[in-house]
Amino acid sequence: MNLKNYSDIELIELMKGKRKSRDEAFKEIYLRYSRLIHGFIGTYIKDADAAEDIFQDTFIKFFDVAQKKEIQNIQAYLLTLSKNLCLNYIRTKKRNIEIDESMLCENDDKIGKNEMIELILSSMDLLEPLYKECFMMREFEGLSYNEIGEKLGITADNAKVRTLRAKRKIIEILQPYLKDLSK
């Protein structure tokens, strides 16, 4: 069963069906979004084993929920789910670590980094879809401009321009916050 041309909505509908179609639909969703989610989790969690556990949990939970609930945007759902699992892991890990004075600065840096990642992700919602898509492919999936161009049917130069415009827009959106940080 070739599901490459199916929309995300159609795949979600198939996940509510019989076992074979459900499994095939899940496999296609996994193929579409696994690199993105893996890269995204890696921005939060530097421990490879913990990141892999969170990655697997993300798709397991998605599999369970997709059979019961209506999901309109698979990518957004997976990103939100993985982000929440990452934040839960970070909270749990912080509770289990004894803090000494030498660690305080390090934790402040991590909190600032996580806060910045959240701000960047929030600002991405304000991007035009064509810029957002290129930015996501480049930053979260690690694709080259040539690969992005091939996937989107545009030139590598166009992919680069769109990605750079997305970065500039994100910086523009975050400028007030960055000014506050420099004070």
C-alpha positions as CSV (number, residue, x, y, z in Angstrom):
1,M,0.0,0.0,0.0
2,N,1.6,3.3,-1.2
3,L,0.5,6.2,1.0
4,K,3.1,8.8,-0.1
5,N,0.4,10.9,-1.9
6,Y,-2.1,10.8,0.9
7,S,-2.6,13.9,2.9
8,D,-2.0,13.9,6.7
9,I,-5.8,14.1,7.3
10,E,-6.3,11.0,5.1
11,L,-3.6,9.2,7.0
12,I,-5.2,10.0,10.4
13,E,-8.5,8.6,9.0
14,L,-6.7,5.4,8.0
15,M,-5.3,5.1,11.5
16,K,-8.8,4.7,12.8
17,G,-9.5,1.8,10.4
18,K,-8.4,-1.8,10.3
19,R,-5.0,-3.0,11.6
20,K,-3.2,-3.2,8.2
21,S,-4.3,0.3,7.0
22,R,-3.6,1.7,10.5
23,D,-0.1,0.3,10.6
24,E,0.7,1.5,7.1
25,A,-0.7,5.0,7.8
26,F,1.4,5.2,11.0
27,K,4.5,4.0,9.1
28,E,4.0,6.8,6.5
29,I,3.5,9.4,9.2
30,Y,6.7,8.2,10.9
31,L,8.6,8.4,7.7
32,R,7.4,12.0,7.1
33,Y,8.0,13.3,10.6
34,S,10.6,11.2,12.4
35,R,13.7,13.2,11.3
36,L,12.0,16.5,12.3
37,I,10.9,15.2,15.7
38,H,14.3,13.6,16.4
39,G,16.1,16.8,15.6
40,F,13.7,18.8,17.6
41,I,14.1,16.6,20.7
42,G,17.9,16.9,20.3
43,T,17.6,20.7,20.7
44,Y,16.2,20.1,24.2
45,I,17.8,16.9,25.4
46,K,21.6,16.4,25.0
47,D,21.6,12.9,26.6
48,A,21.3,10.6,23.6
49,D,19.6,7.8,25.5
50,A,17.0,10.1,27.1
51,A,16.4,11.8,23.8
52,E,15.8,8.4,22.1
53,D,13.4,7.4,24.9
54,I,11.4,10.6,24.5
55,F,11.5,10.2,20.7
56,Q,10.0,6.7,21.0
57,D,7.4,7.9,23.6
58,T,6.3,10.6,21.3
59,F,5.4,8.2,18.5
60,I,3.9,5.7,20.9
61,K,1.6,8.3,22.5
62,F,0.8,9.7,19.0
63,F,-0.2,6.2,17.8
64,D,-2.5,5.7,20.8
65,V,-4.2,9.1,20.5
66,A,-4.5,9.2,16.7
67,Q,-6.8,6.1,16.8
68,K,-9.2,7.9,19.1
69,K,-9.1,11.6,18.6
70,E,-9.2,14.0,15.6
71,I,-5.8,15.5,14.9
72,Q,-5.9,18.3,12.4
73,N,-2.2,19.1,12.2
74,I,0.1,16.1,12.7
75,Q,3.4,18.1,12.6
76,A,2.1,20.6,15.3
77,Y,0.7,17.8,17.4
78,L,4.0,15.8,17.3
79,L,6.1,18.9,18.0
80,T,3.9,19.9,21.0
81,L,3.8,16.3,22.3
82,S,7.6,15.9,22.1
83,K,8.2,19.4,23.6
84,N,5.9,18.5,26.6
85,L,7.7,15.2,27.1
86,C,11.1,17.0,26.9
87,L,10.0,19.6,29.5
88,N,8.6,16.8,31.8
89,Y,12.0,15.0,31.5
90,I,13.9,18.3,32.3
91,R,11.6,19.0,35.3
92,T,12.0,15.5,36.6
93,K,15.7,15.5,36.1
94,K,16.0,18.9,38.0
95,R,14.1,17.5,40.9
96,N,16.5,14.5,41.2
97,I,19.7,16.5,41.1
98,E,21.3,18.0,44.2
99,I,22.2,21.6,43.4
100,D,25.5,23.1,44.5
101,E,26.7,26.6,43.9
102,S,28.8,25.6,40.9
103,M,25.8,24.2,39.1
104,L,23.6,27.3,39.6
105,C,25.2,29.2,36.7
106,E,25.0,26.1,34.5
107,N,21.3,25.6,35.2
108,D,20.6,29.3,34.5
109,D,22.2,28.9,31.1
110,K,20.1,25.8,30.4
111,I,16.9,27.6,31.5
112,G,17.8,30.5,29.3
113,K,18.5,28.2,26.4
114,N,15.2,26.4,26.8
115,E,13.3,29.6,27.1
116,M,15.0,30.9,23.9
117,I,14.1,27.7,22.1
118,E,10.4,28.1,23.2
119,L,10.5,31.7,22.0
120,I,11.9,30.7,18.6
121,L,9.3,28.0,18.2
122,S,6.5,30.4,19.1
123,S,7.8,33.0,16.7
124,M,7.8,30.4,13.9
125,D,4.0,30.4,14.1
126,L,4.1,34.0,12.8
127,L,6.1,33.0,9.7
128,E,4.6,32.6,6.3
129,P,4.2,28.9,5.6
130,L,6.7,28.8,2.7
131,Y,9.4,30.4,4.9
132,K,8.5,28.2,7.9
133,E,8.7,25.0,5.9
134,C,12.2,25.8,4.6
135,F,13.4,26.9,8.0
136,M,12.0,23.7,9.7
137,M,13.7,21.5,7.0
138,R,17.0,23.2,7.4
139,E,17.1,23.7,11.2
140,F,15.2,20.6,12.5
141,E,15.7,18.1,9.8
142,G,19.2,19.2,8.9
143,L,18.6,19.1,5.2
144,S,20.8,20.9,2.7
145,Y,19.5,23.6,0.5
146,N,19.6,21.2,-2.4
147,E,17.6,18.7,-0.5
148,I,15.0,21.3,0.5
149,G,14.8,22.5,-3.1
150,E,14.2,19.0,-4.4
151,K,11.4,18.3,-1.8
152,L,9.7,21.6,-2.5
153,G,10.3,21.8,-6.2
154,I,12.3,25.0,-6.0
155,T,15.9,25.9,-6.6
156,A,18.6,25.5,-3.9
157,D,19.1,29.3,-4.0
158,N,15.4,29.9,-3.5
159,A,15.5,27.5,-0.5
160,K,18.4,29.4,0.9
161,V,16.7,32.7,0.5
162,R,13.5,31.5,2.1
163,T,15.4,30.1,5.1
164,L,17.4,33.3,5.5
165,R,14.2,35.4,5.4
166,A,12.7,33.1,8.0
167,K,15.7,33.6,10.3
168,R,15.6,37.4,9.8
169,K,11.9,37.4,10.6
170,I,12.4,35.4,13.7
171,I,15.2,37.8,14.8
172,E,12.9,40.7,14.1
173,I,10.1,39.1,16.2
174,L,12.5,38.4,19.1
175,Q,14.3,41.8,19.0
176,P,12.3,43.2,22.0
177,Y,13.1,40.2,24.0
178,L,16.8,40.2,23.0
179,K,17.0,43.9,24.1
180,D,15.7,43.0,27.5
181,L,18.2,40.2,27.9
182,S,21.1,42.6,27.1
183,K,20.2,45.0,29.9
